[in-house]
Amino acid sequence: MDKKQLIQQIEKTRTSRVITYLTSDRQGPFSARIAPDIIPYISNQLQTIGKTQNIDFFLYSTGGDTMVPWRLVSMIREYCDKFSVLVPYKAHSAATMIALGADEIVMSDLSELSPIDPSTANIFNPTDPTNPQNRIPISVEDVMAYFDLAKNKFNIKNDEELSHVFLKLIDANPQIHPLALGNVNRIHNLIRMLAKRLLKSHKTSLKEEEIDSIVDYFTEKLYSHQYFIGRKEAREDLGLTTVVNADAALAKIMKDLYAEYDKELEFGKTWNPENELGANAVQNRHDYKAAYIESTDLSNFFDIAVEYRKTQVSVPQQTPGGIIQVPQDQVGMKVLNQGWK
């Protein structure tokens, strides 16, 4: 059964209109993340569908730009009375934020959410000593945990000692600029604000204390960005009452639709340029689909066209007679074009 037929099955089962959004998490340079460029394409889907009772957003992603979820959720809500997110497997970080904005999060036993604490990187972040062109991301929760360690584990309370703790942090090697820490604090506050706004957007209002508790868990109390949350924990331990179990029939359709996208987006696949070139080949072209936005009416995908070419480079090698240049095969690649189609 193809993707369109499976989408139609979900729509028939749930009396809804379905929009899918999936980003590839293949290993290597041709994966994709949630990004603002999806907004016009989702808008086009919504305008084509028109105002409807129920919209189901079939979502798979390991995260991305944390500014996208609020823009996306608020736009979808203009077109429906009930907004649901269907999670076939991974909905991490920014994808979890999208799910927090839904009236209903439909999860199978495979589905997982994650904490929404981000890492930040701007011009004030430390330079990566292994690659001076890059900046080292700073985890918001790592900074919060550092001061928690000082105050609650080592019982450092007075202002003078806390100032010393702060100076130790900014004098680290590589040095952390104070404005980088200011950015960390700004992002921490922003994520909490956005999470609260998403939870307050529900058709059925949550109590303020429920919202605060959920936000605390997803931003601070899970301690690791790699902590993945199943449906039972999300609902019973974290208080996310919007989580509902997909029944066996719906879970099967969700699994099958995910598998169809897996064929093209190659979730988790390891990338190797020599394998992409092919055995005994000198030149080859490969097209990668990095993301999909689809419904029964429209289909868009993000395509990356890459050319691989075998070349020879000279590699210095030490010999008893001195350094000599030894020819060595190398696979070079060039991105020919990329973008939504």
DAGIQUI-V53937 format. One record per helix or strand of 2 or more residues. SS is the DSSP state (@ for helix, = for strand). FROM is the first residue (numbers start at 0). TO is the last residue. If there is no record, write none. Layout:
# DAGIQUI-V53937
ss:SS from:FROM to:TO
ss:SS from:FROM to:TO
This chain:
# DAGIQUI-V53937
ss:@ from:2 to:13
ss:= from:16 to:22
ss:@ from:35 to:48
ss:= from:51 to:60
ss:@ from:67 to:76
ss:= from:79 to:90
ss:@ from:93 to:99
ss:= from:103 to:106
ss:= from:111 to:113
ss:= from:118 to:119
ss:= from:126 to:127
ss:= from:130 to:134
ss:= from:137 to:138
ss:@ from:139 to:152
ss:@ from:158 to:169
ss:@ from:177 to:199
ss:@ from:207 to:220
ss:= from:227 to:228
ss:@ from:230 to:236
ss:= from:242 to:244
ss:@ from:247 to:264
ss:@ from:272 to:276
ss:= from:282 to:293
ss:= from:298 to:318
ss:= from:321 to:339
